[in-house]
Amino acid sequence: MNDSNRPGPSEPSFDPPENPENPSNRPPAQSERAQSAPEIVATASAKTDPAGDPGWERATLEKLVFASLNEQKAMRRWKTFVRLSWLAFFVVLIWLALHRGTPATNVTAPHTAVVEIKGEIAAGADASAEFVNAALRAAFEDDGAKAVVLLINSPGGSPVQAGMMNDEIQRLKAKHKKPVYAVVEETCASAAYYVAVAADKIYVDKASIVGSIGVLMDGFGFTGLMDKLGVDRRLLTAGENKGFLDPFSPQSDKQRVFAQTMLDQIHQQFIAVVKAGRGKRLKDTPEMFSGLFWSGQQSVELGLADQLGNLDYVAREVVKAEEIIDYTRRDNVAERLAKKFGAAMGEGAIRAFKAIPALR
């Protein structure tokens, strides 16, 4: 037996020897004890999270402020661009409204000059004396224009506008000694034919509509309907005939005779212009000046037109100048927009009550 009090060899110890000089051998303090797993994860997260940086709030705010400023600058630039674009658009629109383009004059190369007369002949329309006559003057004054062609597709219109065109064509022909030809497309009726007879020759398609040498004055009368509805027309005038052709007032026999006399006079003016322009080529028939119209083939037989042919044929075979230059004055962009958005709204209703005689 071993006596525990007796000195002898001691049992081996697994504890490290104490060394006051080595701190690792000291027992850990309370703050240096081993951390738990949650605490280790939290510590690692704190090292990678921007919140762990004391200035992260300021950096984030600066980024937000700069981003907002950049967005505001971009918005201001876009607004400025849009405003400048609209300004440029309106400047161009105003310029176009004040400038109605015409072809350049003094084109020295030989060519056939064309002036279109399309649509209703009326003041303010494309086929008005103002615009057509200006185009005619430009065409006649061009030294390169060997002849002037009136390209017509119109049902007629104002006798006043047609008469002004006819007179101007006669004047320019005498001044510049250039031939004038009329080429009819679909229609050349009434006031349009009034203009066409100023030409030296008239060319038509075999199916064109030509003629209608007459005058009309149209309108409406609502007196019977007003009586049935019990509506009383209260029209005050100073002058016996000031309410003449008022659609809501009855028409007297005296007023009817007066209007008919005026129409007959304008009709005789029309007939005189046609006879002066066509001369002996016209066939004397009872219905020639009755207001009837004929096909292009019939019009050639009656002497209302000279020959079948189109614009290319006339330029190539008659004028001997195949190059065609259009001198027609047209609506510009601003005028088209004005018409499209209602500048001419109600035009049809207004014309229904107009009493101005029109050749149609």
FILUM-726102 format. One record per residue (C-alpha): residue in three letters; residue number from 1; x, y, z. Coordinates in pm, whole numbers. Layout:
N
  aa   i      u      v      w
 ALA NUM      X      Y      Z
...
REM end
This chain:
360
  aa   i      u      v      w
 MET   1      0      0      0
 ASN   2    109    347    -64
 ASP   3     99    592    209
 SER   4    -38    919     90
 ASN   5    158   1104    352
 ARG   6    476    950    255
 PRO   7    680   1126      1
 GLY   8    722    941   -323
 PRO   9    672    986   -693
 SER  10    364   1197   -764
 GLU  11    101   1123  -1027
 PRO  12    130   1305  -1359
 SER  13    -76   1633  -1398
 PHE  14   -234   1751  -1721
 ASP  15   -262   2117  -1612
 PRO  16     -5   2348  -1772
 PRO  17    251   2485  -1540
 GLU  18    176   2827  -1409
 ASN  19    388   3100  -1557
 PRO  20    321   3444  -1425
 GLU  21    512   3594  -1718
 ASN  22    284   3436  -1987
 PRO  23    -63   3602  -2001
 SER  24   -207   3315  -2195
 ASN  25   -172   3103  -1896
 ARG  26   -382   3334  -1685
 PRO  27   -752   3255  -1649
 PRO  28   -963   3462  -1889
 ALA  29  -1134   3774  -1764
 GLN  30  -1513   3818  -1770
 SER  31  -1504   4024  -2097
 GLU  32  -1263   3781  -2261
 ARG  33  -1461   3471  -2211
 ALA  34  -1554   3267  -2522
 GLN  35  -1846   3418  -2721
 SER  36  -2157   3229  -2802
 ALA  37  -2257   3150  -3164
 PRO  38  -2514   3433  -3192
 GLU  39  -2262   3680  -3066
 ILE  40  -2003   3560  -3324
 VAL  41  -2254   3603  -3608
 ALA  42  -2350   3951  -3487
 THR  43  -1988   4052  -3472
 ALA  44  -1920   3930  -3826
 SER  45  -2227   4107  -3955
 ALA  46  -2120   4431  -3792
 LYS  47  -1791   4416  -3983
 THR  48  -1960   4383  -4323
 ASP  49  -2269   4603  -4268
 PRO  50  -2233   4970  -4379
 ALA  51  -2414   5061  -4061
 GLY  52  -2107   4959  -3886
 ASP  53  -1936   5264  -4041
 PRO  54  -2002   5573  -3828
 GLY  55  -2048   5797  -4147
 TRP  56  -2284   5576  -4343
 GLU  57  -2588   5797  -4280
 ARG  58  -2414   6100  -4431
 ALA  59  -2292   5906  -4734
 THR  60  -2639   5770  -4799
 LEU  61  -2798   6114  -4768
 GLU  62  -2542   6262  -5005
 LYS  63  -2617   5995  -5262
 LEU  64  -2990   6061  -5233
 VAL  65  -2943   6438  -5262
 PHE  66  -2718   6407  -5570
 ALA  67  -2957   6162  -5733
 SER  68  -3248   6402  -5674
 LEU  69  -3048   6694  -5816
 ASN  70  -2954   6495  -6127
 GLU  71  -3316   6399  -6178
 GLN  72  -3427   6761  -6146
 LYS  73  -3160   6870  -6396
 ALA  74  -3276   6606  -6641
 MET  75  -3637   6719  -6602
 ARG  76  -3539   7084  -6656
 ARG  77  -3342   6993  -6967
 TRP  78  -3636   6795  -7103
 LYS  79  -3882   7079  -7034
 THR  80  -3648   7326  -7203
 PHE  81  -3618   7097  -7504
 VAL  82  -3996   7058  -7532
 ARG  83  -4054   7433  -7504
 LEU  84  -3790   7511  -7764
 SER  85  -3939   7248  -7994
 TRP  86  -4285   7402  -7965
 LEU  87  -4139   7749  -8016
 ALA  88  -3961   7634  -8332
 PHE  89  -4281   7467  -8452
 PHE  90  -4485   7785  -8409
 VAL  91  -4214   8000  -8569
 VAL  92  -4217   7773  -8875
 LEU  93  -4598   7773  -8872
 ILE  94  -4611   8154  -8868
 TRP  95  -4351   8176  -9143
 LEU  96  -4549   7934  -9358
 ALA  97  -4868   8126  -9290
 LEU  98  -4708   8447  -9415
 HIS  99  -4534   8285  -9709
 ARG 100  -4739   8115  -9978
 GLY 101  -4483   7943 -10194
 THR 102  -4461   8005 -10564
 PRO 103  -4226   7840 -10809
 ALA 104  -3908   8022 -10895
 THR 105  -3934   8241 -11199
 ASN 106  -3689   8291 -11481
 VAL 107  -3640   7920 -11540
 THR 108  -3439   7940 -11859
 ALA 109  -3481   7578 -11973
 PRO 110  -3769   7534 -12219
 HIS 111  -4073   7386 -12048
 THR 112  -4451   7376 -12037
 ALA 113  -4598   7592 -11761
 VAL 114  -4901   7451 -11577
 VAL 115  -5155   7634 -11361
 GLU 116  -5418   7418 -11191
 ILE 117  -5779   7526 -11144
 LYS 118  -5926   7263 -10915
 GLY 119  -6225   7264 -10687
 GLU 120  -6483   7536 -10646
 ILE 121  -6401   7872 -10799
 ALA 122  -6455   8120 -10517
 ALA 123  -6286   8404 -10334
 GLY 124  -6044   8270 -10074
 ALA 125  -6031   7923 -10229
 ASP 126  -5732   7773 -10407
 ALA 127  -5917   7834 -10734
 SER 128  -5967   8205 -10671
 ALA 129  -5877   8486 -10910
 GLU 130  -5618   8614 -10664
 PHE 131  -5413   8296 -10659
 VAL 132  -5475   8176 -11014
 ASN 133  -5392   8512 -11168
 ALA 134  -5072   8540 -10964
 ALA 135  -4965   8196 -11087
 LEU 136  -5055   8291 -11444
 ARG 137  -4841   8604 -11429
 ALA 138  -4545   8406 -11299
 ALA 139  -4588   8149 -11576
 PHE 140  -4620   8405 -11857
 GLU 141  -4324   8610 -11734
 ASP 142  -4092   8310 -11734
 ASP 143  -3881   8321 -12048
 GLY 144  -3845   7943 -12046
 ALA 145  -4221   7881 -12057
 LYS 146  -4312   7802 -12417
 ALA 147  -4684   7780 -12343
 VAL 148  -4923   7793 -12048
 VAL 149  -5161   7506 -11976
 LEU 150  -5472   7547 -11760
 LEU 151  -5524   7210 -11591
 ILE 152  -5894   7220 -11499
 ASN 153  -6100   6999 -11274
 SER 154  -6379   7214 -11133
 PRO 155  -6762   7212 -11117
 GLY 156  -6772   7592 -11136
 GLY 157  -6843   7865 -10885
 SER 158  -6839   8242 -10882
 PRO 159  -6896   8424 -11214
 VAL 160  -6703   8720 -11078
 GLN 161  -6391   8517 -11003
 ALA 162  -6419   8338 -11338
 GLY 163  -6455   8666 -11524
 MET 164  -6145   8807 -11355
 MET 165  -5945   8502 -11460
 ASN 166  -6073   8519 -11817
 ASP 167  -5982   8886 -11845
 GLU 168  -5633   8829 -11704
 ILE 169  -5564   8542 -11945
 GLN 170  -5664   8761 -12239
 ARG 171  -5438   9041 -12119
 LEU 172  -5136   8815 -12060
 LYS 173  -5180   8645 -12399
 ALA 174  -5172   8978 -12576
 LYS 175  -4874   9103 -12376
 HIS 176  -4646   8797 -12389
 LYS 177  -4760   8640 -12716
 LYS 178  -4765   8290 -12568
 PRO 179  -5025   8023 -12646
 VAL 180  -5263   7904 -12376
 TYR 181  -5420   7559 -12370
 ALA 182  -5689   7421 -12139
 VAL 183  -5669   7054 -12042
 VAL 184  -5980   6913 -11873
 GLU 185  -5958   6622 -11632
 GLU 186  -6289   6506 -11480
 THR 187  -6501   6823 -11491
 CYS 188  -6503   7162 -11659
 ALA 189  -6850   7300 -11596
 SER 190  -7013   7639 -11559
 ALA 191  -6764   7898 -11426
 ALA 192  -6475   7661 -11497
 TYR 193  -6577   7655 -11863
 TYR 194  -6603   8035 -11846
 VAL 195  -6228   8032 -11774
 ALA 196  -6144   7758 -12023
 VAL 197  -6282   7947 -12326
 ALA 198  -6002   8202 -12283
 ALA 199  -5757   7934 -12401
 ASP 200  -5657   7893 -12764
 LYS 201  -5757   7525 -12756
 ILE 202  -5940   7298 -12514
 TYR 203  -5836   6933 -12470
 VAL 204  -6061   6686 -12288
 ASP 205  -6085   6321 -12200
 LYS 206  -6364   6133 -12377
 ALA 207  -6542   6085 -12042
 SER 208  -6492   6439 -11905
 ILE 209  -6795   6649 -11811
 VAL 210  -6803   6976 -12006
 GLY 211  -7052   7261 -12041
 SER 212  -7333   7368 -11809
 ILE 213  -7347   7717 -11959
 GLY 214  -7602   7870 -11727
 VAL 215  -7652   8063 -11404
 LEU 216  -7834   7973 -11086
 MET 217  -7919   8133 -10755
 ASP 218  -8014   7886 -10485
 GLY 219  -8148   7911 -10134
 PHE 220  -8423   7786  -9903
 GLY 221  -8766   7905  -9797
 PHE 222  -8913   7806  -9460
 THR 223  -9228   8018  -9456
 GLY 224  -9473   7725  -9494
 LEU 225  -9299   7525  -9223
 MET 226  -9298   7826  -8992
 ASP 227  -9673   7870  -9039
 LYS 228  -9735   7506  -8947
 LEU 229  -9515   7536  -8639
 GLY 230  -9670   7864  -8537
 VAL 231  -9343   8054  -8560
 ASP 232  -9371   8427  -8628
 ARG 233  -9087   8588  -8826
 ARG 234  -9009   8935  -8687
 LEU 235  -8788   9107  -8943
 LEU 236  -8749   9484  -8931
 THR 237  -8598   9658  -9234
 ALA 238  -8540  10012  -9356
 GLY 239  -8602   9976  -9727
 GLU 240  -8874   9791  -9910
 ASN 241  -8649   9517 -10046
 LYS 242  -8385   9496  -9774
 GLY 243  -8516   9154  -9672
 PHE 244  -8498   9032 -10032
 LEU 245  -8414   8655 -10045
 ASP 246  -8450   8616  -9670
 PRO 247  -8529   8241  -9631
 PHE 248  -8778   8308  -9349
 SER 249  -8980   8568  -9536
 PRO 250  -9216   8516  -9831
 GLN 251  -9092   8617 -10177
 SER 252  -9302   8859 -10377
 ASP 253  -9359   8841 -10752
 LYS 254  -9174   9168 -10795
 GLN 255  -8867   9031 -10619
 ARG 256  -8879   8712 -10824
 VAL 257  -8888   8907 -11151
 PHE 258  -8600   9124 -11035
 ALA 259  -8383   8822 -10950
 GLN 260  -8466   8651 -11279
 THR 261  -8371   8964 -11475
 MET 262  -8036   8975 -11299
 LEU 263  -7969   8606 -11370
 ASP 264  -8061   8648 -11736
 GLN 265  -7818   8936 -11766
 ILE 266  -7531   8732 -11616
 HIS 267  -7627   8442 -11841
 GLN 268  -7598   8665 -12149
 GLN 269  -7254   8776 -12031
 PHE 270  -7153   8410 -12003
 ILE 271  -7285   8332 -12353
 ALA 272  -7100   8628 -12500
 VAL 273  -6771   8514 -12344
 VAL 274  -6820   8158 -12476
 LYS 275  -6898   8278 -12828
 ALA 276  -6600   8513 -12826
 GLY 277  -6368   8236 -12711
 ARG 278  -6497   7952 -12930
 GLY 279  -6615   8149 -13232
 LYS 280  -6721   7948 -13534
 ARG 281  -6618   7621 -13372
 LEU 282  -6947   7615 -13176
 LYS 283  -7236   7420 -13326
 ASP 284  -7555   7625 -13307
 THR 285  -7800   7402 -13120
 PRO 286  -8105   7504 -12910
 GLU 287  -7967   7338 -12597
 MET 288  -7611   7475 -12622
 PHE 289  -7669   7747 -12360
 SER 290  -7949   7580 -12167
 GLY 291  -7731   7467 -11877
 LEU 292  -7689   7109 -12000
 PHE 293  -7351   6941 -11985
 TRP 294  -7196   6679 -12211
 SER 295  -6925   6415 -12215
 GLY 296  -6583   6502 -12348
 GLN 297  -6649   6320 -12674
 GLN 298  -6981   6503 -12721
 SER 299  -6820   6836 -12637
 VAL 300  -6570   6789 -12921
 GLU 301  -6856   6718 -13161
 LEU 302  -7044   7028 -13043
 GLY 303  -6739   7253 -13067
 LEU 304  -6717   7311 -12692
 ALA 305  -6374   7143 -12700
 ASP 306  -6118   7092 -12975
 GLN 307  -5958   6752 -12926
 LEU 308  -5908   6455 -12697
 GLY 309  -5581   6474 -12503
 ASN 310  -5418   6501 -12163
 LEU 311  -5144   6715 -12011
 ASP 312  -4855   6494 -12122
 TYR 313  -4989   6482 -12475
 VAL 314  -5018   6860 -12497
 ALA 315  -4670   6916 -12353
 ARG 316  -4510   6658 -12580
 GLU 317  -4701   6691 -12906
 VAL 318  -4843   7044 -12904
 VAL 319  -4602   7261 -12704
 LYS 320  -4299   7045 -12791
 ALA 321  -4160   7093 -12440
 GLU 322  -4195   6773 -12239
 GLU 323  -4066   6920 -11914
 ILE 324  -4362   7038 -11707
 ILE 325  -4330   7298 -11432
 ASP 326  -4625   7362 -11201
 TYR 327  -4683   7729 -11110
 THR 328  -4996   7666 -10904
 ARG 329  -5022   7838 -10570
 ARG 330  -5135   7598 -10298
 ASP 331  -5237   7602  -9933
 ASN 332  -4935   7594  -9705
 VAL 333  -4911   7385  -9388
 ALA 334  -5052   7654  -9161
 GLU 335  -5357   7705  -9380
 ARG 336  -5424   7333  -9400
 LEU 337  -5408   7307  -9020
 ALA 338  -5642   7603  -8984
 LYS 339  -5895   7443  -9214
 LYS 340  -5856   7105  -9052
 PHE 341  -5918   7234  -8701
 GLY 342  -6233   7423  -8782
 ALA 343  -6150   7754  -8946
 ALA 344  -6404   7664  -9214
 MET 345  -6651   7505  -8974
 GLY 346  -7008   7579  -9066
 GLU 347  -6910   7687  -9416
 GLY 348  -7172   7466  -9575
 ALA 349  -7448   7601  -9353
 ILE 350  -7348   7960  -9428
 ARG 351  -7340   7902  -9802
 ALA 352  -7687   7752  -9789
 PHE 353  -7823   8094  -9694
 LYS 354  -7606   8300  -9927
 ALA 355  -7790   8485 -10200
 ILE 356  -7488   8560 -10423
 PRO 357  -7547   8417 -10771
 ALA 358  -7301   8144 -10866
 LEU 359  -7222   7970 -11192
 ARG 360  -7224   7598 -11119
REM end
